[in-house]
Amino acid sequence: MSARARRARSAVTRITQADDLGGVSLARVAIATGRTHQIRVHLSAVGHPIVGDPTYGGVRRHVPARLRPLASLNRPFLHAVRLALHHPADGGAWSSPHRCRLISSTCWTR
């Protein structure tokens, strides 16, 4: 998938907040569509791939010492704070009763 593919389908991703953590950023992203890999593709296209994502460029060989724990991730470091869906047929809304929280990493202390 690519944001520049000839037959790319439209998708809307909004970065609503981004905090620079010195070498990485913690971003809050909202999607208005639900395309496969949408967040991963869009963030990579603007030069900010997801940490640990080998498919879309989020793996780096040279990492600052304080960020080395992130280099050992074997999957994209992508987490949902909230999940909500609208049913396409009846328009009903569903929202997960569970709030996910990202556990802060000691390497992110400022």
N, CA, C and O atoms as a MOPAC input file, in Angstrom:
PM7 MOZYME 1SCF
protein

 N      0.83900 1    -1.17300 1     0.00000 1
 C      0.00000 1     0.00000 1     0.00000 1
 C      0.88300 1     1.23400 1     0.00000 1
 O      1.95400 1     1.24200 1     0.60600 1
 N      0.43900 1     2.25400 1    -0.66700 1
 C      1.18200 1     3.49800 1    -0.74400 1
 C      0.20900 1     4.66200 1    -0.84600 1
 O     -0.87800 1     4.53200 1    -1.41000 1
 N      0.60600 1     5.78500 1    -0.30300 1
 C     -0.22500 1     6.98400 1    -0.42600 1
 C     -0.17500 1     7.53700 1    -1.84500 1
 O     -0.98800 1     8.38400 1    -2.21300 1
 N      0.78500 1     7.05600 1    -2.64500 1
 C      0.96100 1     7.56000 1    -4.00600 1
 C      0.63000 1     6.53000 1    -5.08600 1
 O      0.92800 1     6.76000 1    -6.25800 1
 N      0.03500 1     5.42700 1    -4.72800 1
 C     -0.27800 1     4.36900 1    -5.69100 1
 C     -1.25900 1     4.88300 1    -6.73800 1
 O     -2.07000 1     5.76900 1    -6.46700 1
 N     -1.17300 1     4.31800 1    -7.92800 1
 C     -2.06200 1     4.73600 1    -9.01600 1
 C     -3.52700 1     4.55400 1    -8.65100 1
 O     -4.36100 1     5.40800 1    -8.95000 1
 N     -3.83000 1     3.44800 1    -8.01000 1
 C     -5.22000 1     3.16000 1    -7.66400 1
 C     -5.47500 1     3.33600 1    -6.17300 1
 O     -6.28000 1     2.60800 1    -5.59300 1
 N     -4.80300 1     4.28900 1    -5.55100 1
 C     -4.97600 1     4.52100 1    -4.11800 1
 C     -6.40900 1     4.97200 1    -3.83300 1
 O     -6.97500 1     5.78300 1    -4.56600 1
 N     -6.98000 1     4.43600 1    -2.76600 1
 C     -8.32400 1     4.84300 1    -2.35100 1
 C     -8.18400 1     6.00600 1    -1.39000 1
 O     -7.19500 1     6.09500 1    -0.66200 1
 N     -9.15700 1     6.89300 1    -1.38000 1
 C     -9.05800 1     8.05400 1    -0.50600 1
 C     -9.16400 1     7.62400 1     0.95500 1
 O     -9.89000 1     6.68800 1     1.29200 1
 N     -8.43500 1     8.31700 1     1.80000 1
 C     -8.44100 1     8.05300 1     3.23000 1
 C     -8.07000 1     9.34800 1     3.94300 1
 O     -7.25500 1    10.12700 1     3.45000 1
 N     -8.67000 1     9.56800 1     5.09800 1
 C     -8.42100 1    10.79300 1     5.85100 1
 C     -7.82600 1    10.44100 1     7.20600 1
 O     -8.41600 1     9.69600 1     7.98800 1
 N     -6.63700 1    10.99600 1     7.47000 1
 C     -5.95400 1    10.81600 1     8.74600 1
 C     -5.62300 1    12.19900 1     9.28900 1
 O     -5.06000 1    13.03000 1     8.57700 1
 N     -5.96900 1    12.44400 1    10.53600 1
 C     -5.66900 1    13.73700 1    11.16200 1
 C     -4.72800 1    13.52300 1    12.34600 1
 O     -5.00500 1    12.71500 1    13.23200 1
 N     -3.62200 1    14.25000 1    12.35100 1
 C     -2.73000 1    14.24600 1    13.51000 1
 C     -3.22200 1    15.38300 1    14.39000 1
 O     -3.07000 1    16.55600 1    14.04800 1
 N     -3.81700 1    15.02700 1    15.53500 1
 C     -4.43300 1    16.03800 1    16.38800 1
 C     -3.48800 1    16.55600 1    17.46900 1
 O     -3.72900 1    17.61000 1    18.05800 1
 N     -2.42000 1    15.81900 1    17.72600 1
 C     -1.43700 1    16.25700 1    18.71600 1
 C     -0.14500 1    15.50400 1    18.44600 1
 O     -0.17600 1    14.32200 1    18.10600 1
 N      0.99000 1    16.17600 1    18.59300 1
 C      2.28500 1    15.51600 1    18.43800 1
 C      3.25700 1    16.12100 1    19.43600 1
 O      3.41500 1    17.34000 1    19.50100 1
 N      3.90200 1    15.27200 1    20.20800 1
 C      4.89200 1    15.71100 1    21.18300 1
 C      6.25300 1    15.18800 1    20.75500 1
 O      6.43500 1    13.98400 1    20.57200 1
 N      7.21400 1    16.10200 1    20.59600 1
 C      8.57100 1    15.72800 1    20.23600 1
 C      9.27100 1    15.19900 1    21.47600 1
 O      9.40000 1    15.90300 1    22.47800 1
 N      9.72300 1    13.95300 1    21.40100 1
 C     10.40100 1    13.33100 1    22.53400 1
 C     11.88600 1    13.15100 1    22.24400 1
 O     12.53800 1    12.29900 1    22.84700 1
 N     12.41700 1    13.94300 1    21.33300 1
 C     13.83300 1    13.89200 1    21.02500 1
 C     14.23100 1    12.62200 1    20.29100 1
 O     14.77300 1    11.69900 1    20.90100 1
 N     13.97400 1    12.56300 1    19.01900 1
 C     14.30200 1    11.38900 1    18.21100 1
 C     13.08800 1    10.58400 1    17.82200 1
 O     13.11800 1     9.86400 1    16.82400 1
 N     12.03500 1    10.68600 1    18.57600 1
 C     10.74300 1    10.06900 1    18.26500 1
 C      9.65500 1    11.06000 1    18.66300 1
 O      9.90800 1    12.00900 1    19.40600 1
 N      8.46900 1    10.83700 1    18.17400 1
 C      7.33300 1    11.68000 1    18.53900 1
 C      6.19900 1    10.80100 1    19.03900 1
 O      6.00900 1     9.68400 1    18.55900 1
 N      5.46000 1    11.30300 1    19.98700 1
 C      4.25000 1    10.64300 1    20.44700 1
 C      3.10000 1    11.42400 1    19.82600 1
 O      2.91300 1    12.60400 1    20.12400 1
 N      2.33400 1    10.77000 1    18.96800 1
 C      1.28900 1    11.45600 1    18.21400 1
 C     -0.08500 1    10.89500 1    18.54300 1
 O     -0.25000 1     9.69500 1    18.76400 1
 N     -1.06000 1    11.78300 1    18.57000 1
 C     -2.46500 1    11.39400 1    18.68100 1
 C     -3.04300 1    11.55100 1    17.27500 1
 O     -2.98700 1    12.62900 1    16.68200 1
 N     -3.59600 1    10.45800 1    16.75800 1
 C     -4.07200 1    10.42000 1    15.37600 1
 C     -5.53600 1     9.99900 1    15.36700 1
 O     -5.93600 1     9.08300 1    16.08600 1
 N     -6.32300 1    10.67400 1    14.55200 1
 C     -7.73400 1    10.30800 1    14.37000 1
 C     -7.93200 1     9.95500 1    12.90600 1
 O     -7.45100 1    10.66000 1    12.01900 1
 N     -8.63800 1     8.87000 1    12.65800 1
 C     -8.91400 1     8.48700 1    11.27700 1
 C    -10.40800 1     8.62400 1    11.00200 1
 O    -11.24500 1     8.28800 1    11.84100 1
 N    -10.72300 1     9.12300 1     9.81400 1
 C    -12.12000 1     9.28400 1     9.41500 1
 C    -12.55600 1     8.14800 1     8.50800 1
 O    -13.74800 1     7.98000 1     8.25200 1
 N    -11.60600 1     7.37100 1     8.02300 1
 C    -11.89000 1     6.21600 1     7.18300 1
 C    -11.17800 1     5.03400 1     7.81400 1
 O    -10.46400 1     5.21400 1     8.80100 1
 N    -11.34000 1     3.87500 1     7.29900 1
 C    -10.72700 1     2.69900 1     7.90800 1
 C     -9.99300 1     1.83600 1     6.90900 1
 O    -10.28500 1     0.64800 1     6.77600 1
 N     -9.05100 1     2.41900 1     6.21200 1
 C     -8.28900 1     1.67300 1     5.21100 1
 C     -7.20400 1     0.83400 1     5.88600 1
 O     -6.68400 1     1.20400 1     6.93900 1
 N     -6.87400 1    -0.28900 1     5.27400 1
 C     -5.81700 1    -1.15800 1     5.77700 1
 C     -4.49400 1    -0.39400 1     5.82800 1
 O     -4.09700 1     0.23200 1     4.84600 1
 N     -3.82800 1    -0.44600 1     6.95500 1
 C     -2.51700 1     0.19100 1     7.17800 1
 C     -2.56600 1     1.70200 1     7.07100 1
 O     -1.51900 1     2.33000 1     6.91700 1
 N     -3.72900 1     2.30700 1     7.14500 1
 C     -3.88800 1     3.73700 1     6.89600 1
 C     -2.95700 1     4.60400 1     7.73200 1
 O     -2.24800 1     5.44600 1     7.18100 1
 N     -2.94200 1     4.42200 1     9.02100 1
 C     -2.10400 1     5.25900 1     9.88200 1
 C     -0.63400 1     5.04100 1     9.53800 1
 O      0.13400 1     5.99800 1     9.44300 1
 N     -0.25000 1     3.79200 1     9.35300 1
 C      1.14500 1     3.46500 1     9.04100 1
 C      1.58400 1     4.11100 1     7.72600 1
 O      2.67600 1     4.67400 1     7.64300 1
 N      0.74200 1     4.03100 1     6.71000 1
 C      1.06800 1     4.58600 1     5.39100 1
 C      1.15300 1     6.10300 1     5.45100 1
 O      2.11400 1     6.68700 1     4.95100 1
 N      0.17200 1     6.74300 1     6.04900 1
 C      0.14400 1     8.20600 1     6.06800 1
 C      1.28300 1     8.79600 1     6.88500 1
 O      1.90500 1     9.76500 1     6.45100 1
 N      1.57300 1     8.23600 1     8.06000 1
 C      2.67100 1     8.77700 1     8.86300 1
 C      4.01100 1     8.56800 1     8.16800 1
 O      4.88100 1     9.43600 1     8.23500 1
 N      4.18700 1     7.43900 1     7.50900 1
 C      5.41600 1     7.20200 1     6.76100 1
 C      5.54400 1     8.19700 1     5.60600 1
 O      6.63700 1     8.69500 1     5.33600 1
 N      4.44500 1     8.48500 1     4.93000 1
 C      4.45700 1     9.39700 1     3.78400 1
 C      4.87800 1    10.81300 1     4.16500 1
 O      5.43900 1    11.53400 1     3.34000 1
 N      4.61200 1    11.22100 1     5.41300 1
 C      5.00200 1    12.56700 1     5.84500 1
 C      6.32600 1    12.54700 1     6.62700 1
 O      6.69500 1    13.53600 1     7.25900 1
 N      7.03300 1    11.40900 1     6.57700 1
 C      8.35700 1    11.33200 1     7.18400 1
 C      8.40000 1    10.96500 1     8.65300 1
 O      9.41800 1    11.17700 1     9.31100 1
 N      7.30600 1    10.41300 1     9.18500 1
 C      7.24500 1    10.01800 1    10.59100 1
 C      6.69400 1     8.60300 1    10.73100 1
 O      5.58800 1     8.41500 1    11.23900 1
 N      7.46700 1     7.59300 1    10.27800 1
 C      6.96300 1     6.21400 1    10.35600 1
 C      6.80600 1     5.74700 1    11.80200 1
 O      7.43700 1     6.28700 1    12.71000 1
 N      5.97500 1     4.75700 1    12.00100 1
 C      5.74000 1     4.16400 1    13.31700 1
 C      7.00400 1     3.42000 1    13.75600 1
 O      7.57500 1     2.65200 1    12.98200 1
 N      7.43200 1     3.64400 1    14.98000 1
 C      8.60200 1     2.93800 1    15.51100 1
 C      8.35100 1     1.42900 1    15.44100 1
 O      7.27300 1     0.95700 1    15.79900 1
 N      9.34300 1     0.68500 1    14.98100 1
 C      9.25100 1    -0.76900 1    14.91900 1
 C      8.51300 1    -1.31700 1    13.71500 1
 O      8.24400 1    -2.51700 1    13.66300 1
 N      8.17400 1    -0.48000 1    12.74400 1
 C      7.42000 1    -0.91800 1    11.57200 1
 C      8.35700 1    -1.12300 1    10.38700 1
 O      8.68400 1    -0.16300 1     9.68900 1
 N      8.79700 1    -2.37000 1    10.14700 1
 C      9.73500 1    -2.60600 1     9.05200 1
 C      9.11500 1    -2.40700 1     7.66700 1
 O      9.83500 1    -2.11600 1     6.71300 1
 N      7.81800 1    -2.55700 1     7.54200 1
 C      7.15500 1    -2.43200 1     6.24900 1
 C      7.15500 1    -0.99300 1     5.74000 1
 O      7.34900 1    -0.76000 1     4.54800 1
 N      6.94000 1    -0.03600 1     6.62600 1
 C      6.82700 1     1.36200 1     6.21600 1
 C      7.93700 1     2.24200 1     6.77600 1
 O      7.74000 1     3.44500 1     6.94700 1
 N      9.09500 1     1.66700 1     7.06200 1
 C     10.27800 1     2.46100 1     7.37200 1
 C     10.49700 1     2.87500 1     8.80900 1
 O     11.24500 1     3.82200 1     9.05200 1
 N      9.88200 1     2.21400 1     9.77300 1
 C     10.03400 1     2.61300 1    11.16500 1
 C     11.14400 1     1.90600 1    11.91700 1
 O     11.18400 1     1.95200 1    13.14700 1
 N     12.05400 1     1.24700 1    11.19300 1
 C     13.17200 1     0.56000 1    11.83300 1
 C     14.45600 1     1.28300 1    11.44800 1
 O     14.73100 1     1.47900 1    10.26400 1
 N     15.23700 1     1.67700 1    12.43600 1
 C     16.48500 1     2.40400 1    12.20400 1
 C     17.66900 1     1.60200 1    12.70900 1
 O     17.57100 1     0.90600 1    13.72000 1
 N     18.78100 1     1.69700 1    12.00700 1
 C     19.99400 1     0.99200 1    12.43700 1
 C     20.71200 1     1.75000 1    13.54300 1
 O     21.18400 1     1.14200 1    14.50400 1
 N     20.79800 1     3.05300 1    13.41900 1
 C     21.51500 1     3.87000 1    14.39900 1
 C     20.50100 1     4.62900 1    15.23700 1
 O     19.80400 1     5.51800 1    14.74900 1
 N     20.43500 1     4.26000 1    16.50200 1
 C     19.43500 1     4.82700 1    17.41000 1
 C     20.16700 1     5.43200 1    18.60900 1
 O     21.09400 1     4.81500 1    19.13400 1
 N     19.76600 1     6.63600 1    19.05400 1
 C     20.38600 1     7.20800 1    20.24500 1
 C     20.26500 1     6.25200 1    21.44200 1
 O     19.29000 1     5.50800 1    21.54600 1
 N     21.24100 1     6.27400 1    22.32900 1
 C     21.30500 1     5.33100 1    23.45500 1
 C     20.01500 1     5.30000 1    24.26600 1
 O     19.54900 1     4.22000 1    24.63100 1
 N     19.43700 1     6.44400 1    24.55100 1
 C     18.23600 1     6.45400 1    25.40400 1
 C     17.00900 1     5.86000 1    24.71500 1
 O     16.01300 1     5.55200 1    25.37000 1
 N     17.08200 1     5.69800 1    23.38100 1
 C     15.96000 1     5.12600 1    22.63300 1
 C     16.20100 1     3.67300 1    22.23100 1
 O     15.36300 1     3.07800 1    21.55300 1
 N     17.31100 1     3.10200 1    22.62900 1
 C     17.64300 1     1.72900 1    22.21800 1
 C     16.58900 1     0.69400 1    22.60500 1
 O     16.37800 1    -0.25100 1    21.84600 1
 N     15.91200 1     0.82900 1    23.75900 1
 C     14.85800 1    -0.16100 1    24.03700 1
 C     13.79100 1    -0.21500 1    22.93200 1
 O     13.20400 1    -1.27000 1    22.68800 1
 N     13.54400 1     0.90400 1    22.27500 1
 C     12.55300 1     0.92900 1    21.19200 1
 C     13.06000 1     0.18200 1    19.95900 1
 O     12.26200 1    -0.35600 1    19.19100 1
 N     14.37200 1     0.14600 1    19.76400 1
 C     14.94500 1    -0.52100 1    18.59400 1
 C     14.74900 1    -2.03300 1    18.64900 1
 O     14.81400 1    -2.70300 1    17.61900 1
 N     14.51200 1    -2.57200 1    19.84000 1
 C     14.35500 1    -4.02000 1    19.96500 1
 C     12.90900 1    -4.48400 1    19.77100 1
 O     12.62400 1    -5.67600 1    19.89200 1
 N     12.00400 1    -3.56300 1    19.47400 1
 C     10.61000 1    -3.94900 1    19.25300 1
 C     10.50700 1    -4.83600 1    18.02000 1
 O     11.15300 1    -4.57600 1    17.00500 1
 N      9.70800 1    -5.86600 1    18.10900 1
 C      9.54100 1    -6.76200 1    16.95900 1
 C      8.16800 1    -6.58600 1    16.30600 1
 O      7.67200 1    -7.48900 1    15.63300 1
 N      7.56600 1    -5.42400 1    16.51100 1
 C      6.27300 1    -5.11300 1    15.90500 1
 C      6.09800 1    -3.59500 1    15.91900 1
 O      6.80100 1    -2.90400 1    16.65600 1
 N      5.17500 1    -3.06600 1    15.11700 1
 C      4.92400 1    -1.61900 1    15.15200 1
 C      4.42900 1    -1.17100 1    16.52700 1
 O      3.58000 1    -1.82700 1    17.13100 1
 N      4.95200 1    -0.07200 1    17.00800 1
 C      4.59500 1     0.49100 1    18.31000 1
 C      3.39500 1     1.42300 1    18.10800 1
 O      3.51300 1     2.64500 1    18.19500 1
 N      2.24500 1     0.81200 1    17.83700 1
 C      1.01900 1     1.53100 1    17.50600 1
 C     -0.06400 1     1.05600 1    18.46400 1
 O     -0.34800 1    -0.14000 1    18.54000 1
 N     -0.67000 1     1.98600 1    19.19600 1
 C     -1.64000 1     1.62800 1    20.23200 1
 C     -2.87800 1     2.50400 1    20.13700 1
 O     -2.78600 1     3.68700 1    19.80700 1
 N     -4.02400 1     1.93100 1    20.42400 1
 C     -5.28200 1     2.67200 1    20.42200 1
 C     -5.63100 1     3.10600 1    21.83500 1
 O     -5.55500 1     2.31300 1    22.77300 1
 N     -6.01000 1     4.35700 1    21.98300 1
 C     -6.51100 1     4.84900 1    23.26200 1
 C     -8.01200 1     4.58500 1    23.33400 1
 O     -8.55500 1     4.29600 1    24.40100 1
 N     -8.67800 1     4.69000 1    22.17200 1
 C    -10.12700 1     4.49000 1    22.12700 1
 C    -10.48800 1     3.88500 1    20.78800 1
 O     -9.91400 1     4.24200 1    19.75900 1
 N    -11.43600 1     2.97200 1    20.80200 1
 C    -11.95200 1     2.38100 1    19.57100 1
 C    -13.44700 1     2.66600 1    19.48600 1
 O    -14.18900 1     2.40400 1    20.43300 1
 N    -13.88400 1     3.20100 1    18.35500 1
 C    -15.30200 1     3.47400 1    18.14000 1
 C    -15.63200 1     3.20600 1    16.67900 1
 O    -14.85000 1     3.53500 1    15.78600 1
 N    -16.79400 1     2.60800 1    16.44300 1
 C    -17.21700 1     2.25600 1    15.08800 1
 C    -18.65900 1     2.68100 1    14.85600 1
 O    -19.46400 1     2.73800 1    15.78500 1
 N    -18.96700 1     2.97500 1    13.60400 1
 C    -20.34700 1     3.25000 1    13.19000 1
 C    -20.75000 1     2.14200 1    12.23200 1
 O    -20.04900 1     1.87600 1    11.25600 1
 N    -21.87900 1     1.49400 1    12.50700 1
 C    -22.34300 1     0.41500 1    11.64200 1
 C    -22.81500 1     1.01300 1    10.31900 1
 O    -23.62700 1     1.93800 1    10.32300 1
 N    -22.32300 1     0.50400 1     9.18600 1
 C    -22.67000 1     1.10800 1     7.89700 1
 C    -24.13200 1     0.94400 1     7.50100 1
 O    -24.65700 1     1.76800 1     6.75100 1
 N    -24.79900 1    -0.09400 1     7.98100 1
 C    -26.18100 1    -0.33100 1     7.57000 1
 C    -27.18200 1     0.49100 1     8.37900 1
 O    -28.04200 1     1.16400 1     7.81100 1
 N    -27.06500 1     0.43200 1     9.70900 1
 C    -28.07600 1     1.11700 1    10.52300 1
 C    -27.56200 1     2.39700 1    11.18600 1
 O    -28.32700 1     3.09000 1    11.85800 1
 N    -26.27700 1     2.71900 1    11.00700 1
 C    -25.73700 1     3.95100 1    11.57000 1
 C    -25.51200 1     3.89900 1    13.06900 1
 O    -25.10500 1     4.89200 1    13.67200 1
 N    -25.77300 1     2.74700 1    13.67600 1
 C    -25.57600 1     2.61700 1    15.11300 1
 C    -24.11000 1     2.77800 1    15.48500 1
 O    -23.22200 1     2.42700 1    14.70900 1
 N    -23.86600 1     3.30400 1    16.66000 1
 C    -22.49900 1     3.54300 1    17.12100 1
 C    -22.10400 1     2.50400 1    18.15800 1
 O    -22.92800 1     2.06100 1    18.95800 1
 N    -20.84100 1     2.12500 1    18.13400 1
 C    -20.28800 1     1.21600 1    19.12900 1
 C    -18.97300 1     1.81000 1    19.58700 1
 O    -18.17700 1     2.28100 1    18.77500 1
 N    -18.75000 1     1.78600 1    20.88100 1
 C    -17.49500 1     2.26400 1    21.44000 1
 C    -17.03600 1     1.25400 1    22.47600 1
 O    -17.83300 1     0.78400 1    23.28800 1
 N    -15.77300 1     0.92500 1    22.44900 1
 C    -15.23700 1    -0.05400 1    23.38900 1
 C    -15.34000 1     0.47700 1    24.81400 1
 O    -14.99100 1     1.63000 1    25.06800 1
 N    -15.81300 1    -0.34800 1    25.74700 1
 C    -15.89000 1     0.09500 1    27.13400 1
 C    -14.50600 1     0.12000 1    27.80200 1
 O    -14.35300 1     0.65800 1    28.89800 1
 N    -13.51500 1    -0.45600 1    27.14400 1
 C    -12.16700 1    -0.51900 1    27.70800 1
 C    -11.32400 1     0.61600 1    27.16200 1
 O    -11.23500 1     0.80100 1    25.94800 1
 N    -10.70600 1     1.37400 1    28.04900 1
 C     -9.79500 1     2.43300 1    27.62000 1
 C     -8.38000 1     1.88700 1    27.67800 1
 O     -7.91200 1     1.45600 1    28.73200 1
 N     -7.71200 1     1.90900 1    26.55500 1
 C     -6.34400 1     1.41300 1    26.48800 1
 C     -5.39900 1     2.53700 1    26.89100 1
 O     -5.61300 1     3.69500 1    26.53200 1
 N     -4.38100 1     2.20200 1    27.62000 1
 C     -3.40700 1     3.20100 1    28.03400 1
 C     -2.01600 1     2.73200 1    27.65000 1
 O     -1.65300 1     1.57200 1    27.84400 1
 N     -1.25800 1     3.64800 1    27.10900 1
 C      0.11900 1     3.35900 1    26.76100 1
 C      0.95100 1     3.46800 1    28.03000 1
 O      0.94800 1     4.50400 1    28.69600 1
 N      1.65500 1     2.40900 1    28.36000 1
 C      2.51200 1     2.42400 1    29.54100 1
 C      3.75300 1     3.21600 1    29.19000 1
 O      4.45100 1     2.89300 1    28.22900 1
 N      4.03200 1     4.25600 1    29.96600 1
 C      5.17300 1     5.10400 1    29.64700 1
 C      6.47600 1     4.33200 1    29.81800 1
 O      6.64200 1     3.53600 1    30.74200 1
 N      7.36500 1     4.59200 1    28.91800 1
 C      8.66600 1     3.93800 1    28.91200 1
 C      9.68400 1     4.84300 1    29.59100 1
 O      9.63500 1     6.06200 1    29.42400 1
 N     10.59200 1     4.27200 1    30.34200 1
 C     11.58100 1     5.08400 1    31.05800 1
 C     12.50100 1     5.80300 1    30.08800 1
 O     13.09500 1     6.82000 1    30.44600 1
 N     12.63200 1     5.30100 1    28.87800 1
 C     13.51300 1     5.97400 1    27.90900 1
 C     12.87200 1     7.26400 1    27.37900 1
 O     13.53400 1     8.02000 1    26.66800 1
 N     11.61900 1     7.52800 1    27.70100 1
 C     10.95700 1     8.73600 1    27.21400 1
 C     10.97800 1     9.87300 1    28.21100 1
 O     10.42600 1    10.93600 1    27.92700 1
 N     11.58700 1     9.69400 1    29.35700 1
 C     11.61300 1    10.78100 1    30.32500 1
 C     12.42600 1    11.92700 1    29.76800 1
 O     13.46100 1    11.71800 1    29.13500 1
 N     11.96700 1    13.10600 1    30.00100 1
 C     12.64500 1    14.27200 1    29.43300 1
 C     13.73900 1    14.76000 1    30.34000 1
 O     14.41700 1    15.73700 1    30.02000 1

